[in-house]
Amino acid sequence: MNGWPDTSSYQLELLNSIYNSPVTIAVIDSQGLIVDVNRDPYDTFGCAKEELLGQAFADWLDEASYDNAVQAFRRTLAGETCTQNIRIFSKKGHYVDLNVNTAPLSREEETVGIVVSVSDISDHKRSLDRIRYMAYYDDMTGLPNRRYFANRLEEKLAESHRNGTLLAVCYLDVDRFKLVNASFGRDSGDMLLLQIAERLTRFFQSQDSLARMEGDEFAGLLTEVSGTEDVSARMDALIRLFEEPFELGGVQLHVTVSVGVTIGGGLEEDGGALLKKADAALYRAKENGRNDYQIYTSDFEHKALHKLTLHHEMMNALQNGEFLLYYQPQYDLATGRIVGLEALVRWKHPVRGLVPPGEFIPAAEESGIIVPLGEWVLQEACRQNKEWQDAGMPPIPVSVNLSVRQFTQRNLIGKIAGALERSGLEPRYLKLEITESMTMDVERALSFLQELKELGVGISIDDFGTGYSSFHYLRNFPIGSLKIDRSFVRDIGDNPNNAAIVAAIIAMAHNLQLQVIAEGVETLEQVRFLQQHGCDEMQGYYGSPPLPCAGIASLMEAGRNRAALDINAASSS
């Protein structure tokens, strides 16, 4: 038909064609010995054809492939056709992955052997292994990654449920790792992470119980823990593991870690929930000063949610104009006159009313919202002071606190100058209060303060005595005044040490030609002490609590000044 010979006449030619094809075909007898192969087997087996013939095929098999391959060959001898992936060890000294298809070889209706077609899938297998490695392992450290760890955690949770045991999930963060990158470079930072991974591997022992999650964060899994005391003991050992310094480029470097831990077991929680709790505990460990661990308790999540909600509400408050300024008068201790005002931000929440500054200011600092909030305070204080002056009130400076985050901004001088220009306020009627800690970066602080002086703005050190307290900046920085922290003023009547400190600060400041303002003055006894030691100014509830704009306007316009009368009385007594 169509020129084709009948079936019996072309079977031999077909057989010859298949046998001479590029596919490797081997014939194995019923005893498992290789009796023929159609191609030079060197590429696959690493030997010549003559050396291969007569050998048992099973002798080439990798141990992991042996049982499956032998079972496939037995089934083929029983009349089945089979497909199997196997691995052999080539005489070249490496493993070769093969896909084999087996078919029974029959003679006179009796199976006398096996015909095996062989395909080398080593390259394909390596590609698959590489894809799997990239999906489940971290390239740099070789540790499992987040995806692998999450899968492993689910498996261990199911196992703990079956066994009735507990496990602990640990989330670790390298303390101040960014500082290492900034000091030594990213390559050295990567080298440090490799050393940290090696040290953690020693602690967690099983490599699939430790993962690099991202950056400088790692997660570890402890199985069969007996409870909180057991976990605490293990975490103490983990923290001690970092007491020994690392070596980076020939330099010894002490590195610490913060760890969050949560204990769980069974199926009441999934792995994702446990990781979330461990992360919340890690956050608390870092909040508490780092180089320590925290075991998760239920209040962590509520506090984290409260902070997140607070951050969101503060952003809305900025956009909706919910923030306002109160002003606390500053009095001259010799005359009792109001000589300045400190601007203090308040938040009038639409539901909760006035939110205490102690609740939202730390949250604003932490979230970074303090930067736009601080800019608003600066602009509003300048605008309000200029409005008061235009209304005929005596011109006095208004003090604005600068946050640490604001202080690190590159264009802060420009923003201050812009606020003055937009409001029309003369620079001498603006005073900026900075904390002692801001002056620790001496070079930056000196440059910034010199620019402020050239701008004509006053400079004051707030909360003096509670921070850096170096005579260097008092002597060399262009500072106009110090504010004695309320913690010293509060106890000057009962604590001789505090009284001595306050007296010494006043004397030292005057010797350096600096003005002194005492904060938190509440009693006549405190006023008298400050007057006796020559303190220049005071502020606090003895004079007036912080007041809204209308309250300050009334106080100034009506000339009502209870503090002035009492101060004069104190000085004359």
Secondary structure by P-SEA (a helix, b strand, c coil): ccccccccccaaaaaaaaaaccbbbbbbccccccccccccccccccccccccccccccccccccaaaaaaaaaaaaaacccccccccccccccbbbbbbbbbbbbbccccccbbbbbbbbaaaaaaaaaaaaaaaccccccccccaaaaaaaaaaaaaaaaaacbbbbbbbbbccaaaaaaaaccaaaaaaaaaaaaaaaaaaaccccccccccccbbbbbbcccccaaaaaaaaaaaaacccbbbbcccbbbbbbbbbbbbbcccccccaaaaaaaaaaaaaaaaaaccccccccccaaaaaaaaaaaaaaaaaaaaaaccbbbbbbbbbccccccccbbbbbbbbbccccccccccccaaaaaaacaaaaaaaaaaaaaaaaaaaaaaacccbbbbbbbbccccccccaaaaaaaaaaaaaccccccbbbbbccccccaaaaaaaaaaaaaaabbbbbbccccccccccccccccccccccccccccccccccaaaaaaaaaaaaaaaaabbbbbbcccccaaaaaaaaaacccccccccccccccaaaaaaaaaacccaaaaaaaaaaac
